[in-house]
Amino acid sequence: MAIREVIEDELENSLRMQKDYVRALAQLPKGNLIKKKIKGNEYWYMQIRDGKKVRFDYVKNASAAMIRRYKKAKEDRARYRNLLAQARKQIRQLERMLRSGSSI
C-alpha cells in the first residue's frame, strides 16, 4: 500500500470523525443552566445564545436531575468541541499533504 493511499484512508477516517462529532454536538441539549444569587437567594436560569445576544430565561423548578444533565452536557460539549478542533486540524494537514506531494 502506497503512502498516498494511507493518507487518503486517514483523511476519510478524519472526515467521518468530524461528521460524528458535529452530530454528537447537535444532539446535546441547547443552552447552559446557570445559578445566580440575587439578594441572598439562589435562582436557576437557562443561558441561551440568540444570534449575537445571550439570553437568560428563568427556570422555575430546576430539579437535581436537570442540573446534572446540563452539567454533563456542558462537559460533553467542551470535550466534543476539543475533539472536533483536533479533527479539523488533522484534516487540513492531510489535505495539504495530498495537494503538495505529487511524489507521495
mmCIF file of the C-alpha atoms, coordinates in Angstrom:
data_MODEL
# 
_entry.id   MODEL 
# 
loop_
_atom_site.group_PDB 
_atom_site.id 
_atom_site.type_symbol 
_atom_site.label_atom_id 
_atom_site.label_alt_id 
_atom_site.label_comp_id 
_atom_site.label_asym_id 
_atom_site.label_entity_id 
_atom_site.label_seq_id 
_atom_site.pdbx_PDB_ins_code 
_atom_site.Cartn_x 
_atom_site.Cartn_y 
_atom_site.Cartn_z 
_atom_site.occupancy 
_atom_site.B_iso_or_equiv 
_atom_site.pdbx_formal_charge 
_atom_site.auth_seq_id 
_atom_site.auth_comp_id 
_atom_site.auth_asym_id 
_atom_site.auth_atom_id 
_atom_site.pdbx_PDB_model_num 
ATOM 1   C CA . MET A 1 1   ? 0.000   0.000  0.000  1.00 0.00 ? 1   MET A CA 1 
ATOM 2   C CA . ALA A 1 2   ? 1.432   3.340  -1.043 1.00 0.00 ? 2   ALA A CA 1 
ATOM 3   C CA . ILE A 1 3   ? 1.813   6.222  1.375  1.00 0.00 ? 3   ILE A CA 1 
ATOM 4   C CA . ARG A 1 4   ? -0.730  8.249  -0.616 1.00 0.00 ? 4   ARG A CA 1 
ATOM 5   C CA . GLU A 1 5   ? -3.382  5.576  -0.055 1.00 0.00 ? 5   GLU A CA 1 
ATOM 6   C CA . VAL A 1 6   ? -2.683  5.553  3.680  1.00 0.00 ? 6   VAL A CA 1 
ATOM 7   C CA . ILE A 1 7   ? -3.043  9.337  3.811  1.00 0.00 ? 7   ILE A CA 1 
ATOM 8   C CA . GLU A 1 8   ? -6.302  9.157  1.820  1.00 0.00 ? 8   GLU A CA 1 
ATOM 9   C CA . ASP A 1 9   ? -7.649  6.498  4.200  1.00 0.00 ? 9   ASP A CA 1 
ATOM 10  C CA . GLU A 1 10  ? -6.694  8.624  7.190  1.00 0.00 ? 10  GLU A CA 1 
ATOM 11  C CA . LEU A 1 11  ? -8.387  11.642 5.595  1.00 0.00 ? 11  LEU A CA 1 
ATOM 12  C CA . GLU A 1 12  ? -11.590 9.616  5.093  1.00 0.00 ? 12  GLU A CA 1 
ATOM 13  C CA . ASN A 1 13  ? -11.445 8.497  8.716  1.00 0.00 ? 13  ASN A CA 1 
ATOM 14  C CA . SER A 1 14  ? -10.903 12.062 9.949  1.00 0.00 ? 14  SER A CA 1 
ATOM 15  C CA . LEU A 1 15  ? -13.815 13.355 7.851  1.00 0.00 ? 15  LEU A CA 1 
ATOM 16  C CA . ARG A 1 16  ? -16.065 10.626 9.282  1.00 0.00 ? 16  ARG A CA 1 
ATOM 17  C CA . MET A 1 17  ? -14.950 11.504 12.814 1.00 0.00 ? 17  MET A CA 1 
ATOM 18  C CA . GLN A 1 18  ? -15.648 15.202 12.142 1.00 0.00 ? 18  GLN A CA 1 
ATOM 19  C CA . LYS A 1 19  ? -19.179 14.356 10.995 1.00 0.00 ? 19  LYS A CA 1 
ATOM 20  C CA . ASP A 1 20  ? -19.722 12.187 14.091 1.00 0.00 ? 20  ASP A CA 1 
ATOM 21  C CA . TYR A 1 21  ? -18.554 14.976 16.422 1.00 0.00 ? 21  TYR A CA 1 
ATOM 22  C CA . VAL A 1 22  ? -20.813 17.542 14.744 1.00 0.00 ? 22  VAL A CA 1 
ATOM 23  C CA . ARG A 1 23  ? -23.746 15.129 15.037 1.00 0.00 ? 23  ARG A CA 1 
ATOM 24  C CA . ALA A 1 24  ? -22.981 14.474 18.717 1.00 0.00 ? 24  ALA A CA 1 
ATOM 25  C CA . LEU A 1 25  ? -22.820 18.223 19.421 1.00 0.00 ? 25  LEU A CA 1 
ATOM 26  C CA . ALA A 1 26  ? -26.187 18.753 17.718 1.00 0.00 ? 26  ALA A CA 1 
ATOM 27  C CA . GLN A 1 27  ? -27.797 16.083 19.920 1.00 0.00 ? 27  GLN A CA 1 
ATOM 28  C CA . LEU A 1 28  ? -26.754 17.749 23.170 1.00 0.00 ? 28  LEU A CA 1 
ATOM 29  C CA . PRO A 1 29  ? -29.345 19.979 24.854 1.00 0.00 ? 29  PRO A CA 1 
ATOM 30  C CA . LYS A 1 30  ? -29.050 23.623 23.888 1.00 0.00 ? 30  LYS A CA 1 
ATOM 31  C CA . GLY A 1 31  ? -28.092 26.224 26.431 1.00 0.00 ? 31  GLY A CA 1 
ATOM 32  C CA . ASN A 1 32  ? -26.449 26.154 29.800 1.00 0.00 ? 32  ASN A CA 1 
ATOM 33  C CA . LEU A 1 33  ? -28.008 26.081 33.252 1.00 0.00 ? 33  LEU A CA 1 
ATOM 34  C CA . ILE A 1 34  ? -26.662 28.948 35.372 1.00 0.00 ? 34  ILE A CA 1 
ATOM 35  C CA . LYS A 1 35  ? -27.173 29.598 39.081 1.00 0.00 ? 35  LYS A CA 1 
ATOM 36  C CA . LYS A 1 36  ? -27.477 33.258 40.077 1.00 0.00 ? 36  LYS A CA 1 
ATOM 37  C CA . LYS A 1 37  ? -27.541 34.601 43.595 1.00 0.00 ? 37  LYS A CA 1 
ATOM 38  C CA . ILE A 1 38  ? -29.890 37.561 43.891 1.00 0.00 ? 38  ILE A CA 1 
ATOM 39  C CA . LYS A 1 39  ? -30.445 39.259 47.267 1.00 0.00 ? 39  LYS A CA 1 
ATOM 40  C CA . GLY A 1 40  ? -29.206 36.159 49.078 1.00 0.00 ? 40  GLY A CA 1 
ATOM 41  C CA . ASN A 1 41  ? -31.492 33.752 47.189 1.00 0.00 ? 41  ASN A CA 1 
ATOM 42  C CA . GLU A 1 42  ? -30.349 31.288 44.517 1.00 0.00 ? 42  GLU A CA 1 
ATOM 43  C CA . TYR A 1 43  ? -32.185 31.150 41.208 1.00 0.00 ? 43  TYR A CA 1 
ATOM 44  C CA . TRP A 1 44  ? -31.587 28.982 38.135 1.00 0.00 ? 44  TRP A CA 1 
ATOM 45  C CA . TYR A 1 45  ? -31.520 30.446 34.633 1.00 0.00 ? 45  TYR A CA 1 
ATOM 46  C CA . MET A 1 46  ? -31.162 28.908 31.202 1.00 0.00 ? 46  MET A CA 1 
ATOM 47  C CA . GLN A 1 47  ? -28.423 30.717 29.278 1.00 0.00 ? 47  GLN A CA 1 
ATOM 48  C CA . ILE A 1 48  ? -29.179 30.582 25.544 1.00 0.00 ? 48  ILE A CA 1 
ATOM 49  C CA . ARG A 1 49  ? -27.416 32.249 22.646 1.00 0.00 ? 49  ARG A CA 1 
ATOM 50  C CA . ASP A 1 50  ? -29.895 34.033 20.376 1.00 0.00 ? 50  ASP A CA 1 
ATOM 51  C CA . GLY A 1 51  ? -27.895 35.201 17.377 1.00 0.00 ? 51  GLY A CA 1 
ATOM 52  C CA . LYS A 1 52  ? -25.255 37.531 18.770 1.00 0.00 ? 52  LYS A CA 1 
ATOM 53  C CA . LYS A 1 53  ? -27.099 38.070 22.050 1.00 0.00 ? 53  LYS A CA 1 
ATOM 54  C CA . VAL A 1 54  ? -27.089 35.870 25.132 1.00 0.00 ? 54  VAL A CA 1 
ATOM 55  C CA . ARG A 1 55  ? -30.494 35.450 26.735 1.00 0.00 ? 55  ARG A CA 1 
ATOM 56  C CA . PHE A 1 56  ? -31.228 34.275 30.290 1.00 0.00 ? 56  PHE A CA 1 
ATOM 57  C CA . ASP A 1 57  ? -34.601 32.607 30.910 1.00 0.00 ? 57  ASP A CA 1 
ATOM 58  C CA . TYR A 1 58  ? -35.726 31.856 34.457 1.00 0.00 ? 58  TYR A CA 1 
ATOM 59  C CA . VAL A 1 59  ? -36.187 28.150 35.242 1.00 0.00 ? 59  VAL A CA 1 
ATOM 60  C CA . LYS A 1 60  ? -38.920 27.808 37.851 1.00 0.00 ? 60  LYS A CA 1 
ATOM 61  C CA . ASN A 1 61  ? -38.351 24.230 39.031 1.00 0.00 ? 61  ASN A CA 1 
ATOM 62  C CA . ALA A 1 62  ? -34.771 23.120 38.386 1.00 0.00 ? 62  ALA A CA 1 
ATOM 63  C CA . SER A 1 63  ? -34.613 19.518 39.588 1.00 0.00 ? 63  SER A CA 1 
ATOM 64  C CA . ALA A 1 64  ? -31.386 17.820 40.632 1.00 0.00 ? 64  ALA A CA 1 
ATOM 65  C CA . ALA A 1 65  ? -31.653 15.554 37.585 1.00 0.00 ? 65  ALA A CA 1 
ATOM 66  C CA . MET A 1 66  ? -31.958 18.554 35.270 1.00 0.00 ? 66  MET A CA 1 
ATOM 67  C CA . ILE A 1 67  ? -28.937 20.219 36.882 1.00 0.00 ? 67  ILE A CA 1 
ATOM 68  C CA . ARG A 1 68  ? -26.858 17.018 36.486 1.00 0.00 ? 68  ARG A CA 1 
ATOM 69  C CA . ARG A 1 69  ? -27.970 16.597 32.860 1.00 0.00 ? 69  ARG A CA 1 
ATOM 70  C CA . TYR A 1 70  ? -26.935 20.128 31.894 1.00 0.00 ? 70  TYR A CA 1 
ATOM 71  C CA . LYS A 1 71  ? -23.662 19.861 33.813 1.00 0.00 ? 71  LYS A CA 1 
ATOM 72  C CA . LYS A 1 72  ? -22.834 16.657 31.919 1.00 0.00 ? 72  LYS A CA 1 
ATOM 73  C CA . ALA A 1 73  ? -23.914 18.273 28.631 1.00 0.00 ? 73  ALA A CA 1 
ATOM 74  C CA . LYS A 1 74  ? -21.573 21.188 29.313 1.00 0.00 ? 74  LYS A CA 1 
ATOM 75  C CA . GLU A 1 75  ? -18.658 18.805 29.903 1.00 0.00 ? 75  GLU A CA 1 
ATOM 76  C CA . ASP A 1 76  ? -19.541 16.744 26.818 1.00 0.00 ? 76  ASP A CA 1 
ATOM 77  C CA . ARG A 1 77  ? -19.853 19.884 24.696 1.00 0.00 ? 77  ARG A CA 1 
ATOM 78  C CA . ALA A 1 78  ? -16.357 21.013 25.721 1.00 0.00 ? 78  ALA A CA 1 
ATOM 79  C CA . ARG A 1 79  ? -14.920 17.554 25.017 1.00 0.00 ? 79  ARG A CA 1 
ATOM 80  C CA . TYR A 1 80  ? -16.583 17.270 21.587 1.00 0.00 ? 80  TYR A CA 1 
ATOM 81  C CA . ARG A 1 81  ? -15.516 20.793 20.607 1.00 0.00 ? 81  ARG A CA 1 
ATOM 82  C CA . ASN A 1 82  ? -11.920 19.922 21.503 1.00 0.00 ? 82  ASN A CA 1 
ATOM 83  C CA . LEU A 1 83  ? -12.080 16.665 19.505 1.00 0.00 ? 83  LEU A CA 1 
ATOM 84  C CA . LEU A 1 84  ? -13.695 18.497 16.590 1.00 0.00 ? 84  LEU A CA 1 
ATOM 85  C CA . ALA A 1 85  ? -10.919 21.105 16.566 1.00 0.00 ? 85  ALA A CA 1 
ATOM 86  C CA . GLN A 1 86  ? -8.297  18.345 16.547 1.00 0.00 ? 86  GLN A CA 1 
ATOM 87  C CA . ALA A 1 87  ? -10.063 16.517 13.711 1.00 0.00 ? 87  ALA A CA 1 
ATOM 88  C CA . ARG A 1 88  ? -10.310 19.700 11.629 1.00 0.00 ? 88  ARG A CA 1 
ATOM 89  C CA . LYS A 1 89  ? -6.627  20.428 12.183 1.00 0.00 ? 89  LYS A CA 1 
ATOM 90  C CA . GLN A 1 90  ? -5.725  16.907 11.081 1.00 0.00 ? 90  GLN A CA 1 
ATOM 91  C CA . ILE A 1 91  ? -7.961  17.205 8.001  1.00 0.00 ? 91  ILE A CA 1 
ATOM 92  C CA . ARG A 1 92  ? -6.210  20.425 6.963  1.00 0.00 ? 92  ARG A CA 1 
ATOM 93  C CA . GLN A 1 93  ? -2.790  18.805 7.395  1.00 0.00 ? 93  GLN A CA 1 
ATOM 94  C CA . LEU A 1 94  ? -3.749  15.695 5.433  1.00 0.00 ? 94  LEU A CA 1 
ATOM 95  C CA . GLU A 1 95  ? -5.293  17.751 2.616  1.00 0.00 ? 95  GLU A CA 1 
ATOM 96  C CA . ARG A 1 96  ? -2.109  19.855 2.427  1.00 0.00 ? 96  ARG A CA 1 
ATOM 97  C CA . MET A 1 97  ? -0.030  16.702 2.220  1.00 0.00 ? 97  MET A CA 1 
ATOM 98  C CA . LEU A 1 98  ? -2.156  15.326 -0.609 1.00 0.00 ? 98  LEU A CA 1 
ATOM 99  C CA . ARG A 1 99  ? -2.136  18.631 -2.535 1.00 0.00 ? 99  ARG A CA 1 
ATOM 100 C CA . SER A 1 100 ? 1.561   19.338 -2.233 1.00 0.00 ? 100 SER A CA 1 
ATOM 101 C CA . GLY A 1 101 ? 3.076   15.890 -2.554 1.00 0.00 ? 101 GLY A CA 1 
ATOM 102 C CA . SER A 1 102 ? 2.934   14.507 -6.047 1.00 0.00 ? 102 SER A CA 1 
ATOM 103 C CA . SER A 1 103 ? 5.781   12.160 -5.078 1.00 0.00 ? 103 SER A CA 1 
ATOM 104 C CA . ILE A 1 104 ? 3.760   10.581 -2.253 1.00 0.00 ? 104 ILE A CA 1 
# 
